[in-house]
């Protein structure tokens, strides 16, 4: 049984359809990242699951129990859900101990103290019980917010961009700690993020959302290596994009013909090639180097292979590879990172 089941949920703000018939589940101990661009509906979906937005269509179940289905709605505080917000929402007038104990009022004093101590130990904040939020770093505040969410032993934890307020170096360390805490707890976790790298790093499964709808759900490997459409492929990294018409089972591109896996002759398709799928070789599509930059872990090389906007391609190669500007080079292509999708009209 899934601990969180969102089924056919739709939600509108006036005439704007923010969530469009979305279904998504999270199993016990699983960490699912809901990822997509700003304004795609992911935070709205999270708030509907939490009960912070009234359900309009569909249903939400937690631990098999109906939380909302159009006929009834369980209040947020009774849904057995832990929440961690982008700004952590800690009470400034309460100590760390007081913040964590706030949601444990139904317990006796000794039980509450024990639960707070366990949450502090689990998150590594045992030495800060008497501190106030303003005395803590951003990473420490994040761990207190997580401790507060976990202390009531919820069935589900919902996180909304929990690491976005931290600087890059701290973000990596804090999210590692938080992910380990959540997995050790065995709690079903749904996390909203707009950062595809963060989703790839943290998630057991990723749900990619755009314009209110789920475009694809799968493991990080599936999402990256087998994208369902051009939006998903491009969201998870730079792509070289070409358009063309299928003829005789292939489509012509500035990098040579690409097989189309059965697309009908005459179909208009888009071809997406990741920069890491391209390399400099002794033979292949010829081009002229426009720029080459060493980035530490690899090199980015811009090459003109044809006139027009589609004739400029970007190559990402490991190590230091810096051909001279104006040099003629040849480009090889790895078709396992080359994707062909039928063009669909924009909504």
C-alpha positions as CSV (number, residue, x, y, z in Angstrom):
1,X,0.0,0.0,0.0
2,X,1.2,3.5,-0.8
3,X,1.4,5.9,2.2
4,X,0.4,8.8,-0.1
5,X,-1.9,8.4,-3.1
6,X,-2.9,11.5,-5.1
7,X,-5.6,10.4,-7.6
8,X,-6.8,12.5,-10.6
9,X,-6.4,15.8,-8.8
10,X,-7.2,19.0,-10.6
11,X,-7.1,22.5,-9.1
12,X,-7.9,25.9,-10.6
13,X,-7.4,29.5,-9.5
14,X,-10.2,31.3,-11.4
15,X,-9.7,30.5,-15.1
16,X,-6.2,29.2,-14.6
17,X,-5.9,25.4,-14.4
18,X,-2.9,25.0,-12.1
19,X,-3.1,21.2,-11.7
20,X,-4.6,19.0,-14.4
21,X,-5.8,15.5,-13.5
22,X,-2.6,14.5,-11.7
23,X,-2.1,11.1,-10.1
24,X,1.0,10.4,-8.0
25,X,1.9,7.9,-5.2
26,X,4.7,7.5,-2.7
27,X,5.5,4.2,-1.0
28,X,6.7,3.8,2.6
29,X,10.3,4.8,2.9
30,X,10.4,6.2,-0.6
31,X,11.6,9.7,-1.5
32,X,9.8,11.1,-4.6
33,X,10.9,14.5,-6.1
34,X,8.2,16.5,-7.9
35,X,10.2,18.7,-10.3
36,X,9.4,21.3,-12.8
37,X,9.7,25.0,-13.8
38,X,8.3,27.8,-11.6
39,X,4.6,28.1,-12.0
40,X,4.0,24.5,-13.2
41,X,1.7,23.6,-10.3
42,X,4.0,21.5,-8.1
43,X,3.6,23.5,-4.9
44,X,-0.2,23.7,-5.5
45,X,-0.3,19.9,-5.7
46,X,1.7,19.6,-2.5
47,X,-0.6,22.0,-0.6
48,X,-3.6,20.1,-1.8
49,X,-2.1,16.9,-0.4
50,X,-1.4,18.6,2.9
51,X,-4.9,20.0,3.1
52,X,-3.7,23.6,2.9
53,X,-5.6,24.1,-0.4
54,X,-9.2,22.8,-0.6
55,X,-9.5,19.8,-2.9
56,X,-11.6,20.6,-6.0
57,X,-11.5,17.4,-8.0
58,X,-10.0,13.9,-7.4
59,X,-8.9,12.4,-4.1
60,X,-6.1,12.2,-1.6
61,X,-5.4,9.2,0.5
62,X,-2.8,8.7,3.3
63,X,-2.1,5.3,4.6
64,X,-5.1,4.0,2.7
65,X,-7.5,6.5,4.5
66,X,-9.3,9.1,2.5
67,X,-8.2,12.6,3.4
68,X,-10.3,14.4,0.8
69,X,-12.5,13.2,-2.1
70,X,-14.9,16.1,-2.9
71,X,-17.4,14.9,-0.3
72,X,-15.2,15.3,2.8
73,X,-11.9,16.8,3.8
74,X,-9.8,16.0,6.9
75,X,-8.1,19.2,8.4
76,X,-4.4,19.5,7.8
77,X,-3.5,19.0,11.5
78,X,-5.3,15.6,11.4
79,X,-3.7,14.2,8.3
80,X,-0.6,12.8,10.0
81,X,1.6,14.8,7.7
82,X,4.9,16.5,8.5
83,X,5.5,19.8,6.6
84,X,8.8,21.6,5.8
85,X,8.5,24.9,4.0
86,X,11.0,26.9,2.0
87,X,11.4,29.4,4.8
88,X,11.2,26.7,7.5
89,X,8.4,28.7,9.3
90,X,10.0,28.4,12.7
91,X,8.5,30.3,15.6
92,X,11.0,33.1,16.4
93,X,9.8,33.4,20.1
94,X,10.3,29.7,20.8
95,X,13.5,27.8,21.4
96,X,14.5,24.8,19.3
97,X,13.0,22.6,22.0
98,X,9.8,24.7,22.0
99,X,9.5,24.6,18.2
100,X,9.7,20.8,18.1
101,X,7.4,20.3,21.0
102,X,4.7,22.6,19.5
103,X,3.0,19.8,17.5
104,X,3.1,17.3,20.4
105,X,0.6,18.9,22.7
106,X,-1.5,15.7,22.9
107,X,1.4,13.9,24.7
108,X,2.1,14.0,28.3
109,X,5.1,16.0,29.5
110,X,7.5,13.1,29.8
111,X,6.4,11.6,26.5
112,X,6.8,15.0,24.8
113,X,10.3,15.5,26.3
114,X,11.3,12.0,25.1
115,X,10.0,12.6,21.6
116,X,11.7,16.0,21.3
117,X,15.0,14.5,22.5
118,X,14.7,11.7,19.9
119,X,14.0,14.2,17.1
120,X,17.0,16.4,18.2
121,X,19.3,13.4,18.3
122,X,18.1,12.1,14.9
123,X,18.9,15.4,13.3
124,X,22.1,16.1,15.1
125,X,20.7,19.2,16.9
126,X,21.0,17.8,20.5
127,X,23.3,20.6,21.6
128,X,20.9,23.4,20.5
129,X,17.7,22.7,22.4
130,X,17.8,26.0,24.2
131,X,18.8,28.2,21.2
132,X,16.4,30.5,19.3
133,X,16.0,30.4,15.5
134,X,17.9,33.6,15.0
135,X,20.9,32.2,16.7
136,X,21.2,29.3,14.2
137,X,22.7,29.1,10.7
138,X,20.5,28.3,7.7
139,X,21.5,24.7,7.7
140,X,20.7,24.4,11.4
141,X,17.3,26.0,11.0
142,X,16.6,23.5,8.2
143,X,17.4,20.6,10.5
144,X,15.2,22.0,13.2
145,X,12.3,22.3,10.8
146,X,12.9,18.7,9.8
147,X,13.0,17.6,13.4
148,X,9.7,19.4,14.1
149,X,8.2,17.6,11.1
150,X,9.4,14.2,12.2
151,X,8.7,14.5,15.9
152,X,4.9,13.6,15.6
153,X,6.0,10.4,13.7
154,X,3.9,11.3,10.6
155,X,2.9,8.9,7.9
156,X,4.1,11.3,5.2
157,X,6.5,14.2,5.0
158,X,6.0,17.0,2.4
159,X,8.8,19.3,1.7
160,X,8.5,22.5,-0.5
161,X,11.9,23.7,-1.9
162,X,13.6,22.9,1.5
163,X,17.2,23.7,0.4
164,X,16.7,26.6,-2.0
165,X,17.5,29.3,0.7
166,X,21.0,27.8,1.4
167,X,24.2,28.7,-0.4
168,X,25.6,26.1,-2.8
169,X,28.3,24.6,-0.6
170,X,26.0,24.3,2.4
171,X,23.1,23.0,0.3
172,X,25.0,19.9,-0.7
173,X,25.9,19.0,2.8
174,X,22.5,19.7,4.4
175,X,20.5,17.9,1.8
176,X,22.7,14.8,2.2
177,X,22.0,14.8,5.9
178,X,18.3,15.4,5.4
179,X,17.9,12.6,2.8
180,X,19.7,10.2,5.1
181,X,17.5,11.2,8.1
182,X,14.3,10.7,6.0
183,X,15.4,7.3,4.6
184,X,16.4,6.1,8.1
185,X,13.0,7.1,9.4
186,X,11.2,5.0,6.7
187,X,8.7,7.8,6.1
188,X,7.1,8.3,2.7
189,X,8.5,11.7,1.4
190,X,7.3,14.0,-1.4
191,X,9.7,16.9,-2.1
192,X,9.1,19.8,-4.5
193,X,12.1,21.2,-6.2
194,X,12.8,23.2,-9.4
195,X,16.4,21.9,-9.5
196,X,16.8,18.9,-11.7
197,X,20.2,18.0,-10.4
198,X,18.9,18.0,-6.9
199,X,16.1,15.7,-7.9
200,X,18.5,13.3,-9.7
201,X,20.7,13.2,-6.6
202,X,18.1,12.7,-4.0
203,X,15.1,10.9,-5.4
204,X,14.2,7.2,-5.6
205,X,11.7,8.4,-8.3
206,X,11.1,11.6,-10.1
207,X,7.8,13.1,-11.3
208,X,8.4,15.8,-14.0
209,X,5.6,18.3,-14.1
210,X,4.8,21.1,-16.6
211,X,1.8,23.2,-17.2
212,X,-0.1,21.5,-14.4
213,X,0.4,17.9,-15.7
214,X,2.8,15.1,-15.0
215,X,4.9,14.5,-18.1
216,X,6.8,11.5,-16.9
217,X,7.4,9.5,-13.7
218,X,10.4,7.2,-13.2
219,X,13.7,6.5,-11.6
220,X,16.5,9.1,-12.2
221,X,18.0,6.7,-14.8
222,X,14.8,6.3,-16.7
223,X,14.1,10.1,-16.7
224,X,17.5,11.0,-18.0
225,X,18.2,8.1,-20.4
226,X,14.6,7.5,-21.6
227,X,12.8,10.8,-21.6
228,X,9.2,10.7,-22.6
229,X,9.3,13.9,-24.6
230,X,11.4,16.9,-25.6
231,X,10.4,18.9,-22.5
232,X,11.7,16.2,-20.1
233,X,14.9,15.7,-22.1
234,X,15.7,19.4,-22.1
235,X,14.7,20.1,-18.5
236,X,17.5,17.8,-17.3
237,X,20.3,19.5,-19.1
238,X,21.4,21.3,-22.2
239,X,20.5,19.8,-25.5
240,X,21.4,20.5,-29.1
241,X,18.0,20.8,-30.9
242,X,17.2,20.2,-34.5
243,X,13.9,20.0,-36.5
244,X,13.3,18.0,-39.6
245,X,11.0,15.8,-41.8
246,X,11.2,12.1,-41.7
247,X,12.2,10.4,-45.0
248,X,13.1,6.7,-45.5
249,X,13.3,6.0,-41.7
250,X,15.7,8.9,-40.8
251,X,15.8,12.6,-40.5
252,X,18.6,14.8,-41.7
253,X,20.4,17.0,-39.2
254,X,23.6,19.1,-39.4
255,X,25.3,16.2,-37.5
256,X,24.2,13.7,-40.2
257,X,21.1,11.4,-40.5
258,X,19.4,10.2,-37.3
259,X,17.2,7.1,-37.2
260,X,13.6,7.8,-36.2
261,X,12.5,4.4,-34.8
262,X,9.5,3.9,-37.0
263,X,8.2,7.5,-37.3
264,X,6.1,7.8,-40.5
265,X,7.6,9.3,-43.6
266,X,6.6,13.0,-43.8
267,X,6.3,13.4,-40.0
268,X,7.8,16.6,-38.5
269,X,10.1,15.6,-35.7
270,X,12.5,17.3,-33.3
271,X,15.9,15.8,-32.6
272,X,17.6,16.4,-29.3
273,X,21.3,15.6,-28.7
274,X,22.9,16.0,-25.3
275,X,26.3,17.9,-25.4
276,X,27.9,14.9,-23.7
277,X,26.8,12.7,-26.6
278,X,29.1,14.5,-28.9
279,X,32.9,14.3,-29.1
280,X,35.7,15.3,-31.4
281,X,36.9,12.5,-33.6
282,X,38.9,11.7,-36.7
283,X,35.8,11.5,-38.8
284,X,32.2,12.7,-38.6
285,X,30.3,15.9,-39.2
286,X,32.8,18.7,-40.0
287,X,32.7,22.1,-38.3
288,X,34.6,25.2,-37.3
289,X,35.5,25.8,-33.6
290,X,34.0,29.1,-32.3
291,X,35.0,28.8,-28.7
292,X,36.4,26.3,-26.2
293,X,36.4,26.6,-22.4
294,X,37.9,24.4,-19.7
295,X,35.5,24.1,-16.7
296,X,37.6,21.9,-14.3
297,X,35.7,18.6,-14.7
298,X,35.4,19.0,-18.5
299,X,35.5,21.2,-21.5
300,X,32.7,23.0,-23.4
301,X,33.3,23.4,-27.1
302,X,31.1,25.4,-29.5
303,X,31.3,24.4,-33.1
304,X,29.6,25.8,-36.2
305,X,28.5,23.0,-38.4
306,X,26.0,24.8,-40.7
307,X,24.5,28.2,-41.2
308,X,21.5,29.3,-39.2
309,X,20.6,28.8,-35.5
310,X,20.6,25.0,-35.7
311,X,24.1,25.0,-37.1
312,X,25.7,25.9,-33.8
313,X,26.3,22.9,-31.6
314,X,27.8,22.5,-28.1
315,X,30.0,19.6,-27.1
316,X,30.8,18.6,-23.5
317,X,33.9,16.4,-23.2
318,X,35.6,15.1,-20.1
319,X,39.0,16.5,-19.2
320,X,40.8,19.4,-20.9
321,X,40.2,19.5,-24.6
322,X,40.7,23.0,-26.1
323,X,41.0,23.1,-29.9
324,X,41.9,26.5,-31.3
325,X,39.3,29.0,-32.4
326,X,38.8,28.7,-36.2
327,X,40.2,25.1,-36.3
328,X,38.3,22.6,-38.4
329,X,37.2,19.5,-36.4
330,X,35.0,16.5,-36.9
331,X,32.1,15.5,-34.5
332,X,31.1,12.0,-33.6
333,X,27.7,11.3,-32.1
334,X,26.5,8.7,-29.5
335,X,23.0,7.7,-30.5
336,X,22.1,6.4,-27.1
337,X,21.9,10.1,-26.0
338,X,20.1,11.2,-29.2
339,X,16.4,11.5,-28.9
340,X,13.7,11.9,-31.6
341,X,10.2,13.1,-30.8
342,X,7.2,13.8,-32.9
343,X,6.5,17.5,-33.0
344,X,3.3,18.4,-31.1
345,X,1.4,21.7,-31.4
346,X,2.0,24.1,-28.5
347,X,-1.0,24.5,-26.2
